[in-house]
C-alpha cells in the first residue's frame, strides 16, 4: 500500500491501544525507504523521516481537545510529505481528508485484522 502513496497523502490509523498502529507505520516507512528507527511519537506528537519521499508520523492520543493552535503546530508535518496519523479521532474534522483509512482490530493476542478504506492499492 505504501508504495502507492505520494507527498500530500494522509493516512489515518485507528485502533485500540496495542493493536499495532506504530508497527503498521514502521512497515510503511520501510517500504518508503526510511532507514532510521521509526518510533512512537506519543510524547512528542510527531516525527519526520526522510526516505524516497518525506514521511511524517503523528500520534494524537494525548489530545483531549483539538483547537486552532494545535493545528498550527501540526500543519508543517503535512507539508510535502506523506503523513500517517494515529488516533485521528482526536482531531475529528480538523485534519485534511485522508487518502486511506486504516483500522486495526484485535483478533486474538497474536493476530490483527487490518481494514483498509480508500483508493490505495493494498498490495495484497
C-alpha positions, 0 to 999 in steps of 0.5 A, a space after each residue: 500500500 505504501 508504495 502507492 502513496 505520494 507527498 500530500 497523502 494522509 493516512 489515518 490509523 485507528 485502533 485500540 491501544 496495542 493493536 499495532 498502529 506504530 508497527 503498521 507505520 514502521 512497515 510503511 516507512 520501510 517500504 518508503 525507504 526510511 532507514 532510521 528507527 521509526 518510533 512512537 511519537 506519543 510524547 512528542 506528537 510527531 516525527 519526520 523521516 526522510 526516505 524516497 519521499 518525506 514521511 511524517 508520523 503523528 500520534 494524537 492520543 494525548 489530545 483531549 481537545 483539538 483547537 486552532 493552535 494545535 493545528 498550527 503546530 501540526 500543519 508543517 508535518 503535512 507539508 510535502 510529505 506523506 503523513 500517517 496519523 494515529 488516533 485521528 479521532 482526536 482531531 475529528 474534522 480538523 485534519 485534511 481528508 485522508 487518502 486511506 483509512 486504516 483500522 486495526 482490530 484485535 483478533 486474538 493476542 497474536 493476530 490483527 485484522 487490518 481494514 483498509 478504506 480508500 483508493 490505495 492499492 493494498 498490495 495484497 
